[in-house]
Amino acid sequence: MYDLDWRACLAASHLWACFDYSINRFKPATTMIRLKTAIPILLVLTLIFVGFGDQFLPQPLKGASYKTRTALNQMMESSFKVWQPKSKPYGRTEKALEDAEKGKN
């Protein structure tokens, strides 16, 4: 089967380069270009919705934005739990300081 990239289809001067022989139809070359511009736009809109949506959106969307941000925060906090040592790392030093203070008195 003959399969060309959409860039080759756009750059080609011949019509046969845009024809997909595997399914006998023309390739939608503009679909890739639209998708390429739509993904960053959707990403920015999602970040604005999650980050600042509860400040300027009307009530049903305001609540959804707040709940989404809260859920994402809780998910991130649970995935990066703060490490707690099993023993007291400064326990020996603190005990030596207490013993030294008791020895002075």
Summary of the structure (lengths in Angstrom):
residues: 105
radius of gyration: 30.4
end to end distance: 91.8
largest distance: 97.5
contacts: 195
relative contact order: 0.06
helix: 70%
strand: 4%
